Amino acid sequence: MAKKGSKYQKRTPEFKVEIVKRHLLEGVSVEILAKENQLEPRLIRTWRSLYVKDGEDGLKPKPKGRPKGSPAIGRPKKEYVSEMERLQHENARLKLEVARLKKLQEL
């Protein structure tokens, strides 16, 4: 386990594949591999499951953040595809406003 204040080490995908293949093909136990390489056994088990599920691509780093071009969640649309879509959005907004006013009036 990492000491307090120390940085986590990033392992290369090649290193991860090598460890997983030694476990799967040669039958070396996870605990022995963990001690040899100063790793946590659960980390090797995680790598193993990713390798079994997605192959070597599963052990490559994933891009961080929201993918480019994905719609923003929670923001109102600026342009609507059709007039019907615009009216449906406005109707939902007005229903929400009416519900809020009713709640306020009850208080």
MDTraj code that builds the backbone (N, CA, C; nanometers):
import mdtraj as md
import numpy as np

residues = "MET ALA LYS LYS GLY SER LYS TYR GLN LYS ARG THR PRO GLU PHE LYS VAL GLU ILE VAL LYS ARG HIS LEU LEU GLU GLY VAL SER VAL GLU ILE LEU ALA LYS GLU ASN GLN LEU GLU PRO ARG LEU ILE ARG THR TRP ARG SER LEU TYR VAL LYS ASP GLY GLU ASP GLY LEU LYS PRO LYS PRO LYS GLY ARG PRO LYS GLY SER PRO ALA ILE GLY ARG PRO LYS LYS GLU TYR VAL SER GLU MET GLU ARG LEU GLN HIS GLU ASN ALA ARG LEU LYS LEU GLU VAL ALA ARG LEU LYS LYS LEU GLN GLU LEU".split()
xyz = np.array([
    [0.0843, -0.1172, 0.0000],
    [0.0000, 0.0000, 0.0000],
    [0.0891, 0.1238, 0.0000],
    [0.0448, 0.2280, -0.0659],
    [0.1247, 0.3502, -0.0757],
    [0.1315, 0.4201, 0.0593],
    [0.2461, 0.4732, 0.0883],
    [0.2649, 0.5482, 0.2126],
    [0.1950, 0.6835, 0.2005],
    [0.1576, 0.7402, 0.3139],
    [0.0912, 0.8688, 0.3144],
    [0.1843, 0.9748, 0.2553],
    [0.1327, 1.0507, 0.1601],
    [0.2105, 1.1567, 0.0976],
    [0.2900, 1.1108, -0.0230],
    [0.2936, 0.9799, -0.0508],
    [0.3689, 0.9328, -0.1671],
    [0.2801, 0.9369, -0.2914],
    [0.3445, 0.9412, -0.4052],
    [0.2720, 0.9457, -0.5321],
    [0.2435, 0.8024, -0.5781],
    [0.1316, 0.7842, -0.6433],
    [0.1013, 0.6553, -0.7015],
    [0.1848, 0.6376, -0.8275],
    [0.2298, 0.5145, -0.8491],
    [0.3081, 0.4865, -0.9683],
    [0.2140, 0.4420, -1.0789],
    [0.2373, 0.4942, -1.1975],
    [0.1602, 0.4503, -1.3124],
    [0.2357, 0.3368, -1.3782],
    [0.1678, 0.2275, -1.3986],
    [0.2274, 0.1106, -1.4619],
    [0.1936, 0.1126, -1.6108],
    [0.2882, 0.0729, -1.6923],
    [0.2656, 0.0700, -1.8373],
    [0.1727, -0.0460, -1.8712],
    [0.0989, -0.0339, -1.9809],
    [0.0130, -0.1451, -2.0231],
    [0.0934, -0.2732, -2.0487],
    [0.2165, -0.2584, -2.0972],
    [0.3002, -0.3762, -2.1231],
    [0.3328, -0.4488, -1.9923],
    [0.3623, -0.3726, -1.8882],
    [0.3913, -0.4314, -1.7569],
    [0.2693, -0.5066, -1.7054],
    [0.1522, -0.4446, -1.7183],
    [0.0294, -0.5076, -1.6708],
    [0.0024, -0.6378, -1.7459],
    [0.0213, -0.6359, -1.8780],
    [-0.0015, -0.7557, -1.9587],
    [0.0960, -0.8659, -1.9174],
    [0.2199, -0.8294, -1.8944],
    [0.3203, -0.9275, -1.8534],
    [0.2801, -0.9952, -1.7218],
    [0.2363, -0.9158, -1.6246],
    [0.1960, -0.9704, -1.4947],
    [0.0754, -1.0627, -1.5112],
    [-0.0237, -1.0182, -1.5864],
    [-0.1459, -1.0973, -1.6034],
    [-0.1153, -1.2274, -1.6781],
    [-0.0305, -1.2206, -1.7808],
    [0.0026, -1.3423, -1.8557],
    [0.0800, -1.4411, -1.7684],
    [0.1686, -1.3917, -1.6827],
    [0.2401, -1.4816, -1.5917],
    [0.1409, -1.5531, -1.5002],
    [0.0382, -1.4800, -1.4595],
    [-0.0625, -1.5402, -1.3717],
    [-0.1469, -1.6422, -1.4477],
    [-0.1975, -1.6030, -1.5652],
    [-0.2895, -1.6897, -1.6370],
    [-0.2192, -1.8070, -1.7063],
    [-0.1074, -1.7817, -1.7719],
    [-0.0418, -1.8854, -1.8509],
    [0.0530, -1.9722, -1.7683],
    [0.1294, -1.9099, -1.6816],
    [0.2278, -1.9850, -1.6037],
    [0.1716, -2.0339, -1.4711],
    [0.0594, -1.9801, -1.4298],
    [-0.0049, -2.0254, -1.3070],
    [0.0569, -1.9703, -1.1788],
    [0.1327, -1.8616, -1.1902],
    [0.1911, -1.7989, -1.0713],
    [0.0781, -1.7319, -0.9928],
    [0.0770, -1.7524, -0.8616],
    [-0.0337, -1.6984, -0.7818],
    [-0.0277, -1.5451, -0.7746],
    [-0.1433, -1.4882, -0.7515],
    [-0.1550, -1.3425, -0.7422],
    [-0.0718, -1.2896, -0.6257],
    [-0.0717, -1.3615, -0.5152],
    [0.0018, -1.3155, -0.3973],
    [0.1526, -1.3113, -0.4217],
    [0.2042, -1.4126, -0.4909],
    [0.3476, -1.4151, -0.5218],
    [0.3836, -1.3016, -0.6165],
    [0.3030, -1.2810, -0.7207],
    [0.3274, -1.1711, -0.8144],
    [0.3221, -1.0363, -0.7433],
    [0.2295, -1.0227, -0.6509],
    [0.2142, -0.8971, -0.5780],
    [0.3386, -0.8687, -0.4940],
    [0.3890, -0.9713, -0.4255],
    [0.5083, -0.9515, -0.3427],
    [0.6312, -0.9223, -0.4278],
    [0.6462, -0.9940, -0.5398],
    [0.7619, -0.9734, -0.6274],
    [0.7677, -0.8321, -0.6834],
    [0.6501, -0.7757, -0.7139],
    [0.6439, -0.6468, -0.7820],
    [0.5966, -0.5337, -0.6923],
    [0.5849, -0.5605, -0.5627],
    [0.5397, -0.4617, -0.4652],
    [0.4065, -0.3983, -0.5057],
    [0.3097, -0.4846, -0.5309],
    [0.1757, -0.4425, -0.5707],
    [0.0740, -0.5002, -0.4731],
    [-0.0447, -0.4447, -0.4769],
    [-0.1558, -0.4993, -0.4009],
    [-0.2168, -0.6143, -0.4811],
    [-0.2491, -0.7264, -0.4163],
    [-0.3095, -0.8386, -0.4883],
    [-0.4397, -0.8015, -0.5595],
    [-0.5194, -0.7148, -0.4981],
    [-0.6461, -0.6771, -0.5617],
    [-0.6233, -0.6006, -0.6918],
    [-0.5104, -0.5305, -0.7033],
    [-0.4784, -0.4599, -0.8265],
    [-0.4542, -0.5590, -0.9397],
    [-0.3817, -0.6654, -0.9102],
    [-0.3567, -0.7682, -1.0122],
    [-0.4870, -0.8377, -1.0496],
    [-0.5733, -0.8609, -0.9528],
    [-0.7042, -0.9230, -0.9829],
    [-0.7879, -0.8316, -1.0720],
    [-0.7794, -0.7015, -1.0480],
    [-0.8512, -0.6060, -1.1327],
    [-0.7963, -0.6097, -1.2747],
    [-0.6632, -0.6090, -1.2871],
    [-0.6015, -0.6178, -1.4197],
    [-0.6431, -0.7461, -1.4895],
    [-0.6473, -0.8567, -1.4141],
    [-0.6856, -0.9851, -1.4723],
    [-0.8273, -0.9797, -1.5285],
    [-0.9217, -0.9241, -1.4524],
    [-1.0603, -0.9189, -1.5000],
    [-1.0731, -0.8280, -1.6222],
    [-0.9993, -0.7174, -1.6231],
    [-1.0022, -0.6295, -1.7408],
    [-0.9423, -0.6995, -1.8621],
    [-0.8362, -0.7754, -1.8414],
    [-0.7708, -0.8471, -1.9505],
    [-0.8629, -0.9552, -2.0067],
    [-0.9296, -1.0285, -1.9198],
    [-1.0196, -1.1339, -1.9639],
    [-1.1379, -1.0740, -2.0395],
    [-1.1864, -0.9611, -1.9929],
    [-1.3036, -0.8979, -2.0543],
    [-1.2706, -0.8298, -2.1872],
    [-1.1633, -0.7463, -2.1901],
    [-1.1360, -0.6632, -2.3067],
    [-1.0026, -0.6915, -2.3747],
    [-0.9269, -0.7879, -2.3265],
    [-0.7965, -0.8159, -2.3847],
    [-0.6953, -0.7094, -2.3447],
    [-0.5889, -0.6967, -2.4242],
    [-0.4833, -0.6011, -2.3914],
    [-0.5329, -0.4568, -2.3941],
    [-0.6347, -0.4268, -2.4749],
    [-0.6892, -0.2910, -2.4807],
    [-0.7537, -0.2503, -2.3487],
    [-0.8006, -0.3477, -2.2714],
    [-0.8613, -0.3180, -2.1423],
    [-0.7622, -0.2645, -2.0408],
    [-0.6318, -0.2904, -2.0633],
    [-0.5301, -0.2455, -1.9687],
    [-0.4664, -0.1133, -2.0094],
    [-0.5072, -0.0592, -2.1231],
    [-0.4548, 0.0708, -2.1666],
    [-0.5287, 0.1821, -2.0929],
    [-0.4620, 0.2963, -2.0703],
    [-0.5290, 0.4057, -1.9979],
    [-0.6476, 0.4604, -2.0764],
    [-0.7494, 0.4974, -2.0025],
    [-0.8712, 0.5537, -2.0622],
    [-0.8626, 0.7057, -2.0621],
    [-0.9213, 0.7721, -2.1620],
    [-0.9218, 0.9186, -2.1607],
    [-1.0067, 0.9712, -2.0457],
    [-0.9644, 1.0806, -1.9875],
    [-1.0339, 1.1406, -1.8738],
    [-1.1403, 1.2387, -1.9227],
    [-1.2432, 1.2575, -1.8438],
    [-1.3442, 1.3593, -1.8705],
    [-1.4525, 1.3139, -1.9660],
    [-1.5415, 1.4067, -1.9943],
    [-1.6525, 1.3798, -2.0840],
    [-1.6033, 1.3802, -2.2277],
    [-1.6487, 1.2869, -2.3113],
    [-1.6052, 1.2844, -2.4504],
    [-1.6458, 1.4119, -2.5242],
    [-1.5616, 1.4536, -2.6173],
    [-1.5925, 1.5737, -2.6943],
    [-1.7174, 1.5501, -2.7777],
    [-1.7990, 1.6513, -2.7855],
    [-1.9205, 1.6428, -2.8650],
    [-2.0380, 1.5817, -2.7930],
    [-2.0207, 1.5394, -2.6670],
    [-2.1335, 1.4833, -2.5942],
    [-2.2216, 1.5981, -2.5441],
    [-2.3506, 1.5746, -2.5360],
    [-2.4393, 1.6827, -2.4933],
    [-2.4164, 1.7202, -2.3470],
    [-2.4316, 1.8475, -2.3199],
    [-2.4180, 1.8958, -2.1826],
    [-2.5442, 1.8576, -2.1058],
    [-2.5276, 1.8017, -1.9889],
    [-2.6412, 1.7570, -1.9087],
    [-2.6905, 1.8731, -1.8229],
    [-2.8208, 1.8948, -1.8221],
    [-2.8791, 1.9943, -1.7350],
    [-2.8873, 2.1341, -1.7938],
    [-2.8306, 2.1545, -1.9084],
    [-2.8381, 2.2866, -1.9692],
    [-2.9526, 2.2894, -2.0704],
    [-3.0241, 2.4008, -2.0792],
    [-3.1331, 2.4072, -2.1765],
    [-3.0774, 2.4112, -2.3189],
    [-3.1551, 2.3543, -2.4099],
    [-3.1125, 2.3538, -2.5488],
    [-3.1247, 2.4938, -2.6066],
    [-3.0284, 2.5312, -2.6870],
    [-3.0320, 2.6617, -2.7532],
    [-3.1140, 2.6530, -2.8820],
    [-3.0924, 2.5441, -2.9550],
    [-3.1646, 2.5260, -3.0804],
    [-3.2450, 2.3971, -3.0725],
    [-3.3668, 2.4004, -3.1213],
    [-3.4535, 2.2845, -3.1199],
    [-3.4658, 2.2301, -3.2607],
    [-3.4814, 2.0999, -3.2684],
    [-3.4927, 2.0351, -3.3987],
    [-3.6236, 2.0747, -3.4658],
    [-3.7307, 2.0812, -3.3870],
    [-3.8609, 2.1171, -3.4440],
    [-3.9354, 2.2089, -3.3477],
    [-4.0383, 2.2669, -3.3995],
    [-4.1241, 2.3536, -3.3183],
    [-4.1940, 2.2707, -3.2104],
    [-4.2291, 2.1470, -3.2446],
    [-4.2948, 2.0586, -3.1491],
    [-4.2029, 2.0319, -3.0292],
    [-4.0760, 2.0100, -3.0541],
    [-3.9806, 1.9855, -2.9460],
    [-3.9673, 2.1089, -2.8569],
    [-3.9631, 2.2270, -2.9161],
    [-3.9547, 2.3502, -2.8394],
    [-4.0771, 2.3672, -2.7504],
    [-4.1960, 2.3395, -2.8057],
    [-4.3186, 2.3535, -2.7285],
    [-4.3270, 2.2505, -2.6152],
    [-4.2791, 2.1289, -2.6399],
    [-4.2790, 2.0271, -2.5349],
    [-4.1869, 2.0687, -2.4203],
    [-4.0718, 2.1247, -2.4556],
    [-3.9780, 2.1705, -2.3533],
    [-4.0398, 2.2854, -2.2728],
    [-4.1013, 2.3789, -2.3408],
    [-4.1633, 2.4926, -2.2715],
    [-4.2786, 2.4460, -2.1830],
    [-4.3578, 2.3485, -2.2314],
    [-4.4692, 2.2951, -2.1538],
    [-4.4190, 2.2290, -2.0252],
    [-4.3111, 2.1518, -2.0354],
    [-4.2544, 2.0868, -1.9173],
    [-4.2024, 2.1901, -1.8187],
    [-4.1396, 2.2964, -1.8690],
    [-4.0877, 2.4025, -1.7827],
    [-4.2020, 2.4726, -1.7101],
    [-4.3104, 2.4994, -1.7798],
    [-4.4249, 2.5668, -1.7188],
    [-4.4938, 2.4787, -1.6143],
    [-4.5033, 2.3473, -1.6416],
    [-4.5618, 2.2560, -1.5439],
    [-4.4792, 2.2541, -1.4154],
    [-4.3494, 2.2559, -1.4301],
    [-4.2606, 2.2590, -1.3145],
    [-4.2792, 2.3874, -1.2357],
    [-4.2937, 2.4982, -1.3061],
    [-4.3136, 2.6273, -1.2397],
    [-4.4458, 2.6299, -1.1635],
    [-4.5519, 2.5738, -1.2218],
    [-4.6816, 2.5676, -1.1555],
    [-4.6725, 2.4811, -1.0294],
    [-4.6020, 2.3679, -1.0384],
    [-4.5871, 2.2809, -0.9220],
    [-4.5121, 2.3526, -0.8099],
    [-4.4099, 2.4284, -0.8448],
    [-4.3361, 2.5040, -0.7441],
    [-4.4228, 2.6100, -0.6779],
    [-4.5048, 2.6785, -0.7578],
    [-4.5918, 2.7822, -0.7019],
    [-4.6975, 2.7208, -0.6092],
    [-4.7489, 2.6028, -0.6460],
    [-4.8472, 2.5366, -0.5596],
    [-4.7826, 2.4991, -0.4260],
    [-4.6603, 2.4485, -0.4331],
    [-4.5889, 2.4106, -0.3112],
    [-4.5649, 2.5331, -0.2229],
    [-4.5261, 2.6430, -0.2851],
    [-4.5030, 2.7663, -0.2125],
    [-4.6306, 2.8172, -0.1489],
    [-4.7425, 2.8063, -0.2188],
    [-4.8703, 2.8531, -0.1680],
    [-4.9152, 2.7686, -0.0474],
    [-4.8815, 2.6376, -0.0480],
    [-4.9169, 2.5514, 0.0639],
    [-4.8415, 2.5918, 0.1913],
    [-4.7195, 2.6401, 0.1740],
    [-4.6407, 2.6786, 0.2901],
    [-4.6928, 2.8097, 0.3441],
])
top = md.Topology()
chain = top.add_chain()
for i, resn in enumerate(residues, 1):
    res = top.add_residue(resn, chain, resSeq=i)
    for name in ("N", "CA", "C"):
        top.add_atom(name, md.element.get_by_symbol(name[0]), res)
traj = md.Trajectory(xyz[None], top)
